[in-house]
Amino acid sequence: MARYKHLSRKIRLAKLNKKTRWAPFWTIPKTFGKGRRVHPGRLTSTKRSWRRTKTKA
């Protein structure tokens, strides 16, 4: 990737980075119930890592 990135590309990459964050902690009891212990990463829309999957941006 280029050393200096265009603003449009930076915005696109920032949006993709937001999608990989964990879900908020309060969504776990809301979705699975109070007693269930689940990792917040299970509720994220996109599972992507910079190592595993590359983007088209």
N, CA, C and O atoms as a Tripos MOL2 file, in Angstrom:
@<TRIPOS>MOLECULE
protein
  228   227    57     0     0
PROTEIN
NO_CHARGES

@<TRIPOS>ATOM
      1 N           0.8380   -1.1810    0.0000 N.3       1 MET1
      2 CA          0.0000    0.0000    0.0000 C.3       1 MET1
      3 C           0.8820    1.2440    0.0000 C.2       1 MET1
      4 O           2.0110    1.2270    0.4920 O.2       1 MET1
      5 N           0.3530    2.2980   -0.5510 N.am      2 ALA2
      6 CA          1.1250    3.5250   -0.6850 C.3       2 ALA2
      7 C           1.4550    4.1350    0.6800 C.2       2 ALA2
      8 O           0.7630    3.9010    1.6710 O.2       2 ALA2
      9 N           2.5000    4.8990    0.6950 N.am      3 ARG3
     10 CA          2.9090    5.5420    1.9370 C.3       3 ARG3
     11 C           1.9150    6.6310    2.3220 C.2       3 ARG3
     12 O           1.5240    6.7380    3.4850 O.2       3 ARG3
     13 N           1.5110    7.4310    1.3580 N.am      4 TYR4
     14 CA          0.5100    8.4790    1.5830 C.3       4 TYR4
     15 C          -0.8150    8.0210    0.9960 C.2       4 TYR4
     16 O          -0.9120    7.7020   -0.1890 O.2       4 TYR4
     17 N          -1.8300    7.9940    1.8480 N.am      5 LYS5
     18 CA         -3.1310    7.4760    1.4160 C.3       5 LYS5
     19 C          -4.0950    8.6200    1.1040 C.2       5 LYS5
     20 O          -4.1130    9.6390    1.7940 O.2       5 LYS5
     21 N          -4.8980    8.4340    0.0520 N.am      6 HIS6
     22 CA         -5.9340    9.4080   -0.2640 C.3       6 HIS6
     23 C          -6.9610    9.4030    0.8550 C.2       6 HIS6
     24 O          -7.1380    8.3960    1.5410 O.2       6 HIS6
     25 N          -7.6320   10.5230    1.0370 N.am      7 LEU7
     26 CA         -8.6310   10.6340    2.0940 C.3       7 LEU7
     27 C          -9.7560    9.6210    1.9070 C.2       7 LEU7
     28 O         -10.2380    9.0360    2.8770 O.2       7 LEU7
     29 N         -10.1750    9.4140    0.6500 N.am      8 SER8
     30 CA        -11.2620    8.4660    0.3940 C.3       8 SER8
     31 C         -10.8780    7.0560    0.8270 C.2       8 SER8
     32 O         -11.7010    6.3310    1.3860 O.2       8 SER8
     33 N          -9.6360    6.6680    0.5710 N.am      9 ARG9
     34 CA         -9.1770    5.3330    0.9660 C.3       9 ARG9
     35 C          -9.0880    5.2280    2.4830 C.2       9 ARG9
     36 O          -9.4260    4.1920    3.0550 O.2       9 ARG9
     37 N          -8.6370    6.2900    3.1330 N.am     10 LYS10
     38 CA         -8.5410    6.2750    4.5940 C.3      10 LYS10
     39 C          -9.9190    6.1240    5.2300 C.2      10 LYS10
     40 O         -10.0840    5.3970    6.2100 O.2      10 LYS10
     41 N         -10.9020    6.8150    4.6640 N.am     11 ILE11
     42 CA        -12.2660    6.7300    5.1860 C.3      11 ILE11
     43 C         -12.8080    5.3170    5.0030 C.2      11 ILE11
     44 O         -13.4380    4.7650    5.9050 O.2      11 ILE11
     45 N         -12.5580    4.7320    3.8210 N.am     12 ARG12
     46 CA        -13.0160    3.3740    3.5400 C.3      12 ARG12
     47 C         -12.3900    2.3720    4.5120 C.2      12 ARG12
     48 O         -13.0790    1.4950    5.0320 O.2      12 ARG12
     49 N         -11.0870    2.5060    4.7540 N.am     13 LEU13
     50 CA        -10.4030    1.6020    5.6670 C.3      13 LEU13
     51 C         -10.8930    1.7860    7.1030 C.2      13 LEU13
     52 O         -11.0000    0.8160    7.8520 O.2      13 LEU13
     53 N         -11.1890    3.0240    7.4860 N.am     14 ALA14
     54 CA        -11.6980    3.2960    8.8310 C.3      14 ALA14
     55 C         -13.0620    2.6460    9.0370 C.2      14 ALA14
     56 O         -13.3470    2.1140   10.1100 O.2      14 ALA14
     57 N         -13.9030    2.6920    8.0020 N.am     15 LYS15
     58 CA        -15.2300    2.0610    8.0880 C.3      15 LYS15
     59 C         -15.0980    0.5440    8.2400 C.2      15 LYS15
     60 O         -15.8120   -0.0700    9.0320 O.2      15 LYS15
     61 N         -14.1830   -0.0500    7.4800 N.am     16 LEU16
     62 CA        -13.9700   -1.4910    7.5720 C.3      16 LEU16
     63 C         -13.4160   -1.8820    8.9390 C.2      16 LEU16
     64 O         -13.7260   -2.9550    9.4560 O.2      16 LEU16
     65 N         -12.6020   -1.0160    9.5150 N.am     17 ASN17
     66 CA        -12.0190   -1.2970   10.8240 C.3      17 ASN17
     67 C         -13.0770   -1.2610   11.9190 C.2      17 ASN17
     68 O         -12.9970   -2.0220   12.8830 O.2      17 ASN17
     69 N         -14.0710   -0.3790   11.7790 N.am     18 LYS18
     70 CA        -15.1440   -0.3020   12.7700 C.3      18 LYS18
     71 C         -15.9810   -1.5650   12.7990 C.2      18 LYS18
     72 O         -16.5000   -1.9410   13.8500 O.2      18 LYS18
     73 N         -16.1210   -2.2300   11.6510 N.am     19 LYS19
     74 CA        -16.9500   -3.4290   11.5650 C.3      19 LYS19
     75 C         -16.3500   -4.6070   12.3160 C.2      19 LYS19
     76 O         -17.0780   -5.5350   12.6690 O.2      19 LYS19
     77 N         -15.0550   -4.6000   12.5700 N.am     20 THR20
     78 CA        -14.4050   -5.7470   13.2040 C.3      20 THR20
     79 C         -14.3980   -5.6330   14.7240 C.2      20 THR20
     80 O         -13.9540   -6.5590   15.4020 O.2      20 THR20
     81 N         -14.8780   -4.5270   15.2700 N.am     21 ARG21
     82 CA        -14.8670   -4.3650   16.7260 C.3      21 ARG21
     83 C         -15.8930   -5.2780   17.3870 C.2      21 ARG21
     84 O         -16.8750   -5.6830   16.7640 O.2      21 ARG21
     85 N         -15.6520   -5.5970   18.6600 N.am     22 TRP22
     86 CA        -16.5900   -6.4160   19.4120 C.3      22 TRP22
     87 C         -17.8970   -5.6740   19.6050 C.2      22 TRP22
     88 O         -17.9550   -4.4450   19.5540 O.2      22 TRP22
     89 N         -18.9420   -6.4500   19.8280 N.am     23 ALA23
     90 CA        -20.2480   -5.8780   20.1430 C.3      23 ALA23
     91 C         -20.1940   -5.2780   21.5540 C.2      23 ALA23
     92 O         -19.3680   -5.6970   22.3650 O.2      23 ALA23
     93 N         -21.0630   -4.3020   21.8590 N.am     24 PRO24
     94 CA        -21.1050   -3.7470   23.2170 C.3      24 PRO24
     95 C         -21.4590   -4.8280   24.2490 C.2      24 PRO24
     96 O         -22.1860   -5.7740   23.9460 O.2      24 PRO24
     97 N         -20.9370   -4.6750   25.4630 N.am     25 PHE25
     98 CA        -21.1080   -5.7120   26.4850 C.3      25 PHE25
     99 C         -22.5740   -5.9260   26.8630 C.2      25 PHE25
    100 O         -22.9510   -7.0310   27.2550 O.2      25 PHE25
    101 N         -23.4000   -4.8940   26.7520 N.am     26 TRP26
    102 CA        -24.8020   -5.0120   27.1850 C.3      26 TRP26
    103 C         -25.6560   -5.7790   26.1740 C.2      26 TRP26
    104 O         -26.7910   -6.1390   26.4860 O.2      26 TRP26
    105 N         -25.1410   -6.0350   24.9790 N.am     27 THR27
    106 CA        -25.9230   -6.7970   23.9950 C.3      27 THR27
    107 C         -25.9090   -8.2930   24.2850 C.2      27 THR27
    108 O         -26.7780   -9.0180   23.8010 O.2      27 THR27
    109 N         -24.9330   -8.7720   25.0720 N.am     28 ILE28
    110 CA        -24.8180  -10.2020   25.3560 C.3      28 ILE28
    111 C         -26.0110  -10.7010   26.1830 C.2      28 ILE28
    112 O         -26.6870  -11.6370   25.7570 O.2      28 ILE28
    113 N         -26.2960  -10.1000   27.3650 N.am     29 PRO29
    114 CA        -27.4630  -10.5710   28.1140 C.3      29 PRO29
    115 C         -28.7710  -10.3350   27.3650 C.2      29 PRO29
    116 O         -29.7230  -11.1060   27.4980 O.2      29 PRO29
    117 N         -28.8070   -9.2690   26.5830 N.am     30 LYS30
    118 CA        -30.0220   -8.9560   25.8280 C.3      30 LYS30
    119 C         -30.3130  -10.0470   24.7880 C.2      30 LYS30
    120 O         -31.4690  -10.4220   24.5870 O.2      30 LYS30
    121 N         -29.2870  -10.5430   24.1430 N.am     31 THR31
    122 CA        -29.4570  -11.5250   23.0770 C.3      31 THR31
    123 C         -29.5410  -12.9560   23.6080 C.2      31 THR31
    124 O         -30.4410  -13.7070   23.2330 O.2      31 THR31
    125 N         -28.6000  -13.3350   24.4840 N.am     32 PHE32
    126 CA        -28.4690  -14.7260   24.8980 C.3      32 PHE32
    127 C         -29.0940  -15.0360   26.2540 C.2      32 PHE32
    128 O         -29.2440  -16.2070   26.6030 O.2      32 PHE32
    129 N         -29.4580  -14.0220   27.0180 N.am     33 GLY33
    130 CA        -29.9930  -14.2340   28.3640 C.3      33 GLY33
    131 C         -28.9480  -13.9140   29.4080 C.2      33 GLY33
    132 O         -27.7550  -13.8300   29.1150 O.2      33 GLY33
    133 N         -29.4180  -13.7350   30.6420 N.am     34 LYS34
    134 CA        -28.5540  -13.2350   31.7080 C.3      34 LYS34
    135 C         -27.4510  -14.2140   32.1120 C.2      34 LYS34
    136 O         -26.3260  -13.7950   32.3850 O.2      34 LYS34
    137 N         -27.7610  -15.5060   32.1540 N.am     35 GLY35
    138 CA        -26.8010  -16.4840   32.6650 C.3      35 GLY35
    139 C         -25.7680  -16.9520   31.6560 C.2      35 GLY35
    140 O         -24.7710  -17.5640   32.0380 O.2      35 GLY35
    141 N         -25.9790  -16.6820   30.3970 N.am     36 ARG36
    142 CA        -25.1050  -17.2110   29.3480 C.3      36 ARG36
    143 C         -23.8450  -16.3610   29.2360 C.2      36 ARG36
    144 O         -23.9130  -15.1340   29.1590 O.2      36 ARG36
    145 N         -22.6940  -17.0320   29.2300 N.am     37 ARG37
    146 CA        -21.4210  -16.3220   29.0820 C.3      37 ARG37
    147 C         -20.9140  -16.5340   27.6690 C.2      37 ARG37
    148 O         -20.4850  -17.6280   27.3020 O.2      37 ARG37
    149 N         -20.9690  -15.4750   26.8880 N.am     38 VAL38
    150 CA        -20.5830  -15.5460   25.4830 C.3      38 VAL38
    151 C         -19.6070  -14.4140   25.1960 C.2      38 VAL38
    152 O         -19.7220  -13.3260   25.7590 O.2      38 VAL38
    153 N         -18.6630  -14.6730   24.3340 N.am     39 HIS39
    154 CA        -17.7040  -13.6370   23.9420 C.3      39 HIS39
    155 C         -18.3940  -12.5850   23.0710 C.2      39 HIS39
    156 O         -19.1590  -12.9460   22.1760 O.2      39 HIS39
    157 N         -18.1440  -11.2910   23.3110 N.am     40 PRO40
    158 CA        -18.7940  -10.2360   22.5190 C.3      40 PRO40
    159 C         -18.4510  -10.2810   21.0340 C.2      40 PRO40
    160 O         -19.1660   -9.7030   20.2150 O.2      40 PRO40
    161 N         -17.3640  -10.9640   20.6800 N.am     41 GLY41
    162 CA        -16.9940  -11.0770   19.2730 C.3      41 GLY41
    163 C         -17.9580  -11.9160   18.4570 C.2      41 GLY41
    164 O         -17.9560  -11.8510   17.2280 O.2      41 GLY41
    165 N         -18.7890  -12.7120   19.1400 N.am     42 ARG42
    166 CA        -19.7350  -13.5520   18.4110 C.3      42 ARG42
    167 C         -20.8530  -12.7420   17.7660 C.2      42 ARG42
    168 O         -21.4920  -13.2050   16.8220 O.2      42 ARG42
    169 N         -21.0890  -11.5420   18.2690 N.am     43 LEU43
    170 CA        -22.1970  -10.7340   17.7510 C.3      43 LEU43
    171 C         -21.7590   -9.6950   16.7270 C.2      43 LEU43
    172 O         -22.5920   -8.9320   16.2390 O.2      43 LEU43
    173 N         -20.4830   -9.6480   16.3920 N.am     44 THR44
    174 CA        -20.0390   -8.6670   15.4120 C.3      44 THR44
    175 C         -20.4660   -9.0790   14.0100 C.2      44 THR44
    176 O         -20.5810  -10.2670   13.7050 O.2      44 THR44
    177 N         -20.6990   -8.0820   13.1620 N.am     45 SER45
    178 CA        -21.2120   -8.3690   11.8250 C.3      45 SER45
    179 C         -20.1700   -9.0450   10.9470 C.2      45 SER45
    180 O         -20.4870   -9.9890   10.2240 O.2      45 SER45
    181 N         -18.9300   -8.5720   11.0050 N.am     46 THR46
    182 CA        -17.8840   -9.0920   10.1340 C.3      46 THR46
    183 C         -16.7000   -9.5610   10.9570 C.2      46 THR46
    184 O         -16.1710   -8.8120   11.7790 O.2      46 THR46
    185 N         -16.2870  -10.7930   10.7380 N.am     47 LYS47
    186 CA        -15.0850  -11.3000   11.3870 C.3      47 LYS47
    187 C         -13.9440  -11.1520   10.3790 C.2      47 LYS47
    188 O         -13.8630  -11.9000    9.4040 O.2      47 LYS47
    189 N         -13.0830  -10.1980   10.6210 N.am     48 ARG48
    190 CA        -11.9710   -9.9840    9.6950 C.3      48 ARG48
    191 C         -10.7350   -9.5680   10.4710 C.2      48 ARG48
    192 O         -10.8170   -8.7610   11.3970 O.2      48 ARG48
    193 N          -9.6110  -10.1100   10.0990 N.am     49 SER49
    194 CA         -8.3420   -9.7470   10.6930 C.3      49 SER49
    195 C          -7.3990   -9.3100    9.5830 C.2      49 SER49
    196 O          -7.5130   -9.7560    8.4410 O.2      49 SER49
    197 N          -6.4920   -8.4530    9.9230 N.am     50 TRP50
    198 CA         -5.5460   -7.9680    8.9220 C.3      50 TRP50
    199 C          -4.6180   -9.0860    8.4600 C.2      50 TRP50
    200 O          -4.0380   -8.9980    7.3780 O.2      50 TRP50
    201 N          -4.4730  -10.1260    9.2600 N.am     51 ARG51
    202 CA         -3.6280  -11.2500    8.8560 C.3      51 ARG51
    203 C          -4.3920  -12.2280    7.9680 C.2      51 ARG51
    204 O          -3.8980  -12.6390    6.9180 O.2      51 ARG51
    205 N          -5.5980  -12.5950    8.3960 N.am     52 ARG52
    206 CA         -6.3390  -13.6490    7.7090 C.3      52 ARG52
    207 C          -6.9190  -13.2030    6.3730 C.2      52 ARG52
    208 O          -6.5540  -13.7300    5.3220 O.2      52 ARG52
    209 N          -7.8330  -12.2200    6.4190 N.am     53 THR53
    210 CA         -8.6110  -11.8510    5.2510 C.3      53 THR53
    211 C          -8.2420  -10.4420    4.8000 C.2      53 THR53
    212 O          -8.2020   -9.5110    5.6050 O.2      53 THR53
    213 N          -7.9800  -10.3000    3.5340 N.am     54 LYS54
    214 CA         -7.6540   -8.9840    2.9920 C.3      54 LYS54
    215 C          -8.8970   -8.2980    2.4390 C.2      54 LYS54
    216 O          -9.8710   -8.9580    2.0770 O.2      54 LYS54
    217 N          -8.8580   -6.9780    2.3780 N.am     55 THR55
    218 CA         -9.9810   -6.2130    1.8500 C.3      55 THR55
    219 C          -9.6540   -5.7750    0.4330 C.2      55 THR55
    220 O          -8.5090   -5.8690   -0.0100 O.2      55 THR55
    221 N         -10.6610   -5.3010   -0.2650 N.am     56 LYS56
    222 CA        -10.4670   -4.8150   -1.6270 C.3      56 LYS56
    223 C         -10.2060   -3.3120   -1.6470 C.2      56 LYS56
    224 O         -10.1470   -2.7140   -2.7220 O.2      56 LYS56
    225 N         -10.0500   -2.6950   -0.4810 N.am     57 ALA57
    226 CA         -9.8630   -1.2430   -0.4080 C.3      57 ALA57
    227 C          -8.4560   -0.8400   -0.8130 C.2      57 ALA57
    228 O          -8.1290    0.3460   -0.8080 O.2      57 ALA57
@<TRIPOS>BOND
     1     1     2 1
     2     2     3 1
     3     3     4 2
     4     3     5 am
     5     5     6 1
     6     6     7 1
     7     7     8 2
     8     7     9 am
     9     9    10 1
    10    10    11 1
    11    11    12 2
    12    11    13 am
    13    13    14 1
    14    14    15 1
    15    15    16 2
    16    15    17 am
    17    17    18 1
    18    18    19 1
    19    19    20 2
    20    19    21 am
    21    21    22 1
    22    22    23 1
    23    23    24 2
    24    23    25 am
    25    25    26 1
    26    26    27 1
    27    27    28 2
    28    27    29 am
    29    29    30 1
    30    30    31 1
    31    31    32 2
    32    31    33 am
    33    33    34 1
    34    34    35 1
    35    35    36 2
    36    35    37 am
    37    37    38 1
    38    38    39 1
    39    39    40 2
    40    39    41 am
    41    41    42 1
    42    42    43 1
    43    43    44 2
    44    43    45 am
    45    45    46 1
    46    46    47 1
    47    47    48 2
    48    47    49 am
    49    49    50 1
    50    50    51 1
    51    51    52 2
    52    51    53 am
    53    53    54 1
    54    54    55 1
    55    55    56 2
    56    55    57 am
    57    57    58 1
    58    58    59 1
    59    59    60 2
    60    59    61 am
    61    61    62 1
    62    62    63 1
    63    63    64 2
    64    63    65 am
    65    65    66 1
    66    66    67 1
    67    67    68 2
    68    67    69 am
    69    69    70 1
    70    70    71 1
    71    71    72 2
    72    71    73 am
    73    73    74 1
    74    74    75 1
    75    75    76 2
    76    75    77 am
    77    77    78 1
    78    78    79 1
    79    79    80 2
    80    79    81 am
    81    81    82 1
    82    82    83 1
    83    83    84 2
    84    83    85 am
    85    85    86 1
    86    86    87 1
    87    87    88 2
    88    87    89 am
    89    89    90 1
    90    90    91 1
    91    91    92 2
    92    91    93 am
    93    93    94 1
    94    94    95 1
    95    95    96 2
    96    95    97 am
    97    97    98 1
    98    98    99 1
    99    99   100 2
   100    99   101 am
   101   101   102 1
   102   102   103 1
   103   103   104 2
   104   103   105 am
   105   105   106 1
   106   106   107 1
   107   107   108 2
   108   107   109 am
   109   109   110 1
   110   110   111 1
   111   111   112 2
   112   111   113 am
   113   113   114 1
   114   114   115 1
   115   115   116 2
   116   115   117 am
   117   117   118 1
   118   118   119 1
   119   119   120 2
   120   119   121 am
   121   121   122 1
   122   122   123 1
   123   123   124 2
   124   123   125 am
   125   125   126 1
   126   126   127 1
   127   127   128 2
   128   127   129 am
   129   129   130 1
   130   130   131 1
   131   131   132 2
   132   131   133 am
   133   133   134 1
   134   134   135 1
   135   135   136 2
   136   135   137 am
   137   137   138 1
   138   138   139 1
   139   139   140 2
   140   139   141 am
   141   141   142 1
   142   142   143 1
   143   143   144 2
   144   143   145 am
   145   145   146 1
   146   146   147 1
   147   147   148 2
   148   147   149 am
   149   149   150 1
   150   150   151 1
   151   151   152 2
   152   151   153 am
   153   153   154 1
   154   154   155 1
   155   155   156 2
   156   155   157 am
   157   157   158 1
   158   158   159 1
   159   159   160 2
   160   159   161 am
   161   161   162 1
   162   162   163 1
   163   163   164 2
   164   163   165 am
   165   165   166 1
   166   166   167 1
   167   167   168 2
   168   167   169 am
   169   169   170 1
   170   170   171 1
   171   171   172 2
   172   171   173 am
   173   173   174 1
   174   174   175 1
   175   175   176 2
   176   175   177 am
   177   177   178 1
   178   178   179 1
   179   179   180 2
   180   179   181 am
   181   181   182 1
   182   182   183 1
   183   183   184 2
   184   183   185 am
   185   185   186 1
   186   186   187 1
   187   187   188 2
   188   187   189 am
   189   189   190 1
   190   190   191 1
   191   191   192 2
   192   191   193 am
   193   193   194 1
   194   194   195 1
   195   195   196 2
   196   195   197 am
   197   197   198 1
   198   198   199 1
   199   199   200 2
   200   199   201 am
   201   201   202 1
   202   202   203 1
   203   203   204 2
   204   203   205 am
   205   205   206 1
   206   206   207 1
   207   207   208 2
   208   207   209 am
   209   209   210 1
   210   210   211 1
   211   211   212 2
   212   211   213 am
   213   213   214 1
   214   214   215 1
   215   215   216 2
   216   215   217 am
   217   217   218 1
   218   218   219 1
   219   219   220 2
   220   219   221 am
   221   221   222 1
   222   222   223 1
   223   223   224 2
   224   223   225 am
   225   225   226 1
   226   226   227 1
   227   227   228 2
@<TRIPOS>SUBSTRUCTURE
     1 MET1         2 RESIDUE 1 A MET
     2 ALA2         6 RESIDUE 1 A ALA
     3 ARG3        10 RESIDUE 1 A ARG
     4 TYR4        14 RESIDUE 1 A TYR
     5 LYS5        18 RESIDUE 1 A LYS
     6 HIS6        22 RESIDUE 1 A HIS
     7 LEU7        26 RESIDUE 1 A LEU
     8 SER8        30 RESIDUE 1 A SER
     9 ARG9        34 RESIDUE 1 A ARG
    10 LYS10       38 RESIDUE 1 A LYS
    11 ILE11       42 RESIDUE 1 A ILE
    12 ARG12       46 RESIDUE 1 A ARG
    13 LEU13       50 RESIDUE 1 A LEU
    14 ALA14       54 RESIDUE 1 A ALA
    15 LYS15       58 RESIDUE 1 A LYS
    16 LEU16       62 RESIDUE 1 A LEU
    17 ASN17       66 RESIDUE 1 A ASN
    18 LYS18       70 RESIDUE 1 A LYS
    19 LYS19       74 RESIDUE 1 A LYS
    20 THR20       78 RESIDUE 1 A THR
    21 ARG21       82 RESIDUE 1 A ARG
    22 TRP22       86 RESIDUE 1 A TRP
    23 ALA23       90 RESIDUE 1 A ALA
    24 PRO24       94 RESIDUE 1 A PRO
    25 PHE25       98 RESIDUE 1 A PHE
    26 TRP26      102 RESIDUE 1 A TRP
    27 THR27      106 RESIDUE 1 A THR
    28 ILE28      110 RESIDUE 1 A ILE
    29 PRO29      114 RESIDUE 1 A PRO
    30 LYS30      118 RESIDUE 1 A LYS
    31 THR31      122 RESIDUE 1 A THR
    32 PHE32      126 RESIDUE 1 A PHE
    33 GLY33      130 RESIDUE 1 A GLY
    34 LYS34      134 RESIDUE 1 A LYS
    35 GLY35      138 RESIDUE 1 A GLY
    36 ARG36      142 RESIDUE 1 A ARG
    37 ARG37      146 RESIDUE 1 A ARG
    38 VAL38      150 RESIDUE 1 A VAL
    39 HIS39      154 RESIDUE 1 A HIS
    40 PRO40      158 RESIDUE 1 A PRO
    41 GLY41      162 RESIDUE 1 A GLY
    42 ARG42      166 RESIDUE 1 A ARG
    43 LEU43      170 RESIDUE 1 A LEU
    44 THR44      174 RESIDUE 1 A THR
    45 SER45      178 RESIDUE 1 A SER
    46 THR46      182 RESIDUE 1 A THR
    47 LYS47      186 RESIDUE 1 A LYS
    48 ARG48      190 RESIDUE 1 A ARG
    49 SER49      194 RESIDUE 1 A SER
    50 TRP50      198 RESIDUE 1 A TRP
    51 ARG51      202 RESIDUE 1 A ARG
    52 ARG52      206 RESIDUE 1 A ARG
    53 THR53      210 RESIDUE 1 A THR
    54 LYS54      214 RESIDUE 1 A LYS
    55 THR55      218 RESIDUE 1 A THR
    56 LYS56      222 RESIDUE 1 A LYS
    57 ALA57      226 RESIDUE 1 A ALA
